[in-house]
Amino acid sequence: MTDKRENWSARSGFIIAAIGSAVGLGNIWRFPYVAYENGGGAFLIPYLIAIFAAGLPLLFLDYAVGHKFRKAPPTAYKKLMNAESLGWWQVMVTLIIGIYYASVLSWAGSYMFYSFGQKWGTDTQNFFFKTYLQNGEGLQFGFVPTLFFGLVIVWAVVMFILYGGVRRGVELANKIFMPLLVILFTILVIQAVRLPGAVDGLNAFFTPNWEAMTNYKVWLAAFGHIFFSLSVGFGIMLTYASYLKPKTNMTGSGIVVALANSSFEILAGIGVFAALGFMAYSAGSSVEDVVSGGIGLAFIAFPKIISSMGAGGDLFGFLFFASLTVAGITSMVSILQVPIAAFQDKLGWSLKKSVTIIAGGSAVISTLLFSSHSAITFVDVIDYFANNIGIVGGGLLSIILLSWFRRPLLQQLKDHVNQYASIKLGASWNFLLTVVTPLSLLVALCLTINSIIRDGYGDYAASTLWLVGGGTLAFFILGAVICSMLKDKEPSEQEK
């Protein structure tokens, strides 16, 4: 009996899909700000070190586990070291991320059209929070129609892609959207660097602050960003690798993915800071006064920049928000592919059934929660807990279990990768996974937990943090335990 698991059409299909997963909203709005805050040009040194010391070793580990066992995280970790619940923790993280990621994606899609005529007016902050989001005080669950319809469209597009499966859905979508993203963003960058004041913005982004490199927080920021940026440690790359054909050069693929992702991040930094330099020039202030990151950059600062350009800003705004939307779609598809594959493996569901139940169920929850007056509160708090505790905790545990307690298994995985690798994994890979990667993750996790306990997060009430953030962590734990207890499908003759 042949193995019925889907495959990528070729290694190039896997690479472009992996790049599509890695390149998301965070590359455009997170990396430029993180780099600026942590030494500008000097940050690129710890950033590059983090790629090779932590990002690639963990990426290769994900590839090895997924490819060797040709399963999503729960079944793969069960076969590897009887740690199915660890795999389900990672699945729960992707489920939660997919549910709130759709919300931000719908905002970007809406702003594509708001760019024409610059419908946000002169007060971009008030428009975003009060007019568009209709944000309320505390937790409020009133219905906001514009958010609801945006979410429905996002989920319809994503589910349409997922119904196509790995080759006709995920791979095809990435082959269309990734070149489109590069074209859109390249045009935007060319437009941005031609603006008055762009040089000041680029100087702020690239000028090295060498003293910052002596601050341990800068190094933690670099290592922390790499895990999120490369989509490692929470099942995506593991699942994607499970669809690779048996004889595959995984190290070569991994390096291509990492370099493509980093190149796009630097391109994003150039475009964003050139635009911020123009904004500072127009306002007669310094770049430092207009810099912001995350949601503030995308939906408040950038609309201000667009408005500063007059009527010519319409196209610039459309390009920026179209880039966000396209980058978000490819990442969201990869995020949801993890739980879809996991339930296919565990319960023997068909693709159609798995997409309908998992993505459809997520869509219902997403539209209910994130079309409310508390949409941005849910996004911000859930994102913080999911990324800084969910992803880091799951990645850390997988590395410690393997590199500290199951070292013979690590050797088996290394041998598996090296069979067809163009760049062989050696003793340095073992050392990095045993010492550097887990210690950097452990320190980051401890500092995050200590910060939440001591200072809270943002300006949110403790009750909101414990309800939303604590509820998120409870979902990870309970989901992992309950799903591990589900009865497996009967294995086929090929799987026995």
Protein Blocks (a to p, Z undefined) as FASTA:
>chain_A
ZZfbdcdfbfklmmmmmmmmmpcfklmmmmmmmmmmnopjmmmmmmmmmmmmmmmmmmmm
mmmmmmmnopafklmmmmmnopaklmmmmmmmmmmmmmmmmmmmmmmmmmmmmmnoplno
mmlmlmmmmmmnopaehjafbdcfklmmmmmmmmmmmmmmmmnommlmmmmmmmmmmmmm
mmmmmmmmmmmmmpghklmmmmmmmmccfklmmpmklmmmmmmmmmmmnogoiopmmmmm
mmpcfbacfklmmmmmmmmmmmmmmmmmmmmmmmmmmmmmmnopafklmgcehjllmmmm
mmmmmmmnommlmmmmmmmmmmmmmmmmmmmmmmmmmmmmmmmmmnopafklmmmmmmmm
mmmmmmmmmmcfklmmmmmmmmmmmmmmmmmmmmmmmmmmmmmmmmmlmmmmmmmmmmmp
cbdcdfklmmmmmmmmmmmmmmmmmmmmmmmmmnogajbdfklmmmmmmmmmmmmmmmmm
mmmmpccddddfklZZ
